[in-house]
Amino acid sequence: MSTTTNQVPMRAVPGYYSSAPGIQIAIQTGADATDEDLQFFQQLGVEWAMVGIRDQAQHTLDFYKQLVKRFGDHGIKIYRIANSSVHNVPEITLNLPGRDAKIEEFKQFIRNLGRAGIKYNTYAHMGNGIWSSGRVTGRGGMDARMLDITNAKGHWAGEIYEGEITHGRKYTEDELWDNYAYMIQQIAPVAEEEGVYIGIHPDDPPVYPLGGIPRCMFGNFAGYKQAMEIADSPNIGVCLCVGCWLEGGEAGMGVGVVDAIKHFAAQNQLFKVHFRNVSNPMPEPWVETLIDNGYQDMYEVMKALRQVGFDGCIIPDHIPNMLGGHRVGVAYSIAYMRALVQAVNNEYGGAA
């Protein structure tokens, strides 16, 4: 790995720059972030932001450029823009009417990102959304997401999915693989042309067929490896959600999260990390926790990222609600992550 001090990340997403080398910490926010929000991020010491845009009319090149400038004026660079219209897309995953139009929309989104100077996008390939069983009370009365696989519903972009069949019939694994290949073999060349790197997020939850739809590609380690082989592109890799990997657990996923980090980093396929924890792996019901309160020792995860020389962004994700509002959980999570980064850097002689 290069020891250049001002070019970061290199291994993760070539073409981005930062004032400090090594593991980068980012914040999640919206396009409607206020000046006070941006000041709060500055106070936390983060240099990167993942920005969600809810209004589909704002998904234009001009608006992306405006966001880049506004965040940049506050010393914050945009690592990723989220577009729910081309993320968890049933038309693509299940080959429903409108698939080709959605793929063309995805291509244009990638072009707009590249031309706005944004080099990374997270993509998820779930046909019936993220499944949950509501909210429960966690440590000290925190409000947190939980999942009991026997009593769960999927949700995405205002849609609710439930029952044994969510899309009219059961789908086969072969169908799902064919649909993925059809999409990725069109998207990868556009990503390469535009210099945009796409990290594919694990299924949430992984492994289980839900609503008649297998989760065979991004619900286990073997599926991920096969999906990367099909893509066969340096611009297609992994957004490793540690929480999702922990939901499946080593038995369900095929390898533990530390081994997954080492494998994908060795292939130059590790582009971004969602740094979160859960109470326990499936099949028992689990609850999302703060970073320090789940079954995974997150120091071991951070140490693995430092060992492989990861220089992309890590973000807190699905933060339980604490007293005092959303910023309290964000500040707690960012501070814990910064301390872990400092600890592993000290252990290994400084930033990568």
Beta strands, then each sheet from edge to edge (+ up, - down):
strand 1: 24-30
strand 2: 48-52
strand 3: 77-82
strand 4: 120-123
strand 5: 130-132
strand 6: 135-137
strand 7: 143-147
strand 8: 153-156
strand 9: 159-161
strand 10: 197-200
strand 11: 207-210
strand 12: 213-215
strand 13: 236-241
strand 14: 270-274
strand 15: 277-278
strand 16: 286-289
strand 17: 313-315
sheet 1: 3+ 2+ 1+ 17+ 14+ 13+ 10+ 4+
sheet 2: 5+ 8- 9+
sheet 3: 6+ 7- 16+ 15-
sheet 4: 11+ 12-
end
